Amino acid sequence: QVQLVESGGGLVQPGGSLRLSCAASGSISSIYDMRWYRQAPGKQRELVAAISSGGITSYTDSVKGRFPISRDNAKNTVYLEMNSLKPEDTAVYYCNADIMSSSFLRDYWGQGTQVTVSS
């Protein structure tokens, strides 16, 4: 069994910061790409940021320069540092990762964490 558990969401004022964490646990052989998605009410889920096992990163245009993604491979954890937050960043944020477990490679999802940006 593999689990992804997110933490760090909450309510923040515009211009503020939050740090999301997502820890993978269970029977894990390897973790490859790790990603953060978000889904706002009434909208489709969108890919926010991704990081490869080697540390190569990519971002959707709306968060470039504001949301650096990083990972700690020793802790099987990915982070999303959210800075200069805007009301339009309000969404449920989901962690997603490609994980090899028991010789099977598949992607796993976390349960989601709510981020609300409001004054």
C-alpha positions as CSV (number, residue, x, y, z in Angstrom):
1,Q,0.0,0.0,0.0
2,V,1.2,3.5,-0.9
3,Q,-0.2,6.7,0.5
4,L,0.4,10.3,-0.3
5,V,-0.5,12.7,2.5
6,E,-0.6,16.5,2.0
7,S,-0.4,19.2,4.6
8,G,0.0,22.9,4.8
9,G,-3.2,24.3,3.3
10,G,-5.2,27.0,5.0
11,L,-6.6,30.5,4.8
12,V,-4.2,33.3,3.8
13,Q,-4.5,37.0,2.8
14,P,-3.6,38.1,-0.7
15,G,0.1,38.6,-1.0
16,G,0.8,36.0,1.7
17,S,2.6,32.7,1.6
18,L,1.9,29.0,2.4
19,R,4.1,25.9,2.1
20,L,2.4,22.7,1.0
21,S,4.0,19.3,1.8
22,C,3.2,15.9,0.4
23,A,4.8,12.8,2.0
24,A,4.7,9.4,0.3
25,S,4.7,6.3,2.5
26,G,4.3,2.5,2.2
27,S,6.0,-0.1,0.1
28,I,8.0,2.2,-2.2
29,S,10.8,1.1,-4.5
30,S,11.3,4.3,-6.4
31,I,9.5,7.6,-6.9
32,Y,9.8,9.3,-10.3
33,D,8.0,12.5,-11.3
34,M,6.1,14.3,-8.5
35,R,3.5,16.9,-9.3
36,W,1.0,19.4,-7.7
37,Y,-2.4,19.9,-9.3
38,R,-5.2,22.2,-8.2
39,Q,-8.9,22.4,-8.8
40,A,-11.0,25.5,-8.2
41,P,-14.8,25.3,-7.8
42,G,-16.4,24.8,-11.2
43,K,-13.1,24.4,-13.0
44,Q,-11.1,21.5,-14.3
45,R,-8.1,20.1,-12.4
46,E,-4.9,21.7,-13.7
47,L,-1.3,20.9,-13.4
48,V,0.5,23.5,-11.4
49,A,4.1,22.3,-11.1
50,A,6.2,19.2,-11.6
51,I,9.6,17.9,-10.6
52,S,11.5,14.9,-11.8
53,S,13.6,12.6,-9.7
54,G,16.6,14.5,-10.9
55,G,15.2,17.9,-9.9
56,I,14.1,19.2,-13.3
57,T,11.1,21.5,-12.7
58,S,8.2,22.8,-14.8
59,Y,5.4,25.2,-14.1
60,T,2.1,26.5,-15.5
61,D,2.5,30.1,-16.6
62,S,0.3,31.6,-13.9
63,V,2.6,30.4,-11.0
64,K,6.0,30.8,-12.6
65,G,8.3,32.8,-10.3
66,R,5.8,32.5,-7.4
67,F,5.5,28.8,-6.5
68,P,8.8,27.0,-6.5
69,I,8.5,23.2,-6.3
70,S,11.2,21.1,-4.5
71,R,11.6,17.6,-3.2
72,D,13.5,15.7,-0.5
73,N,14.2,12.2,-1.9
74,A,15.4,10.9,1.4
75,K,12.0,11.8,2.9
76,N,9.9,10.9,-0.1
77,T,8.4,14.3,0.1
78,V,7.6,17.1,-2.3
79,Y,7.0,20.7,-1.4
80,L,5.2,23.7,-3.0
81,E,6.3,27.0,-1.7
82,M,3.4,29.4,-2.5
83,N,4.3,33.1,-2.5
84,S,2.6,36.3,-3.5
85,L,-0.7,34.5,-3.3
86,K,-3.7,35.8,-5.2
87,P,-7.5,35.1,-4.8
88,E,-7.4,33.2,-8.1
89,D,-5.0,30.7,-6.4
90,T,-7.9,29.5,-4.2
91,A,-8.4,25.8,-4.9
92,V,-8.0,22.3,-3.5
93,Y,-4.3,21.3,-4.1
94,Y,-3.5,17.7,-4.9
95,C,-0.2,15.9,-4.9
96,N,0.4,13.3,-7.6
97,A,3.4,11.0,-8.0
98,D,4.7,8.1,-10.2
99,I,5.7,5.4,-7.8
100,M,7.2,2.0,-8.3
101,S,5.7,-0.4,-5.7
102,S,5.9,-4.2,-5.7
103,S,7.3,-4.1,-9.3
104,F,4.3,-2.1,-10.5
105,L,4.6,1.5,-11.7
106,R,1.5,3.7,-11.4
107,D,0.6,7.1,-10.3
108,Y,-0.9,7.9,-6.9
109,W,-3.0,10.8,-5.6
110,G,-3.2,12.5,-2.3
111,Q,-6.5,13.5,-0.7
112,G,-6.1,17.2,-1.3
113,T,-5.6,20.2,0.8
114,Q,-7.7,23.4,0.7
115,V,-6.0,26.7,0.0
116,T,-8.1,29.9,0.3
117,V,-6.7,33.3,-0.5
118,S,-9.0,36.0,0.8
119,S,-9.0,39.2,2.8
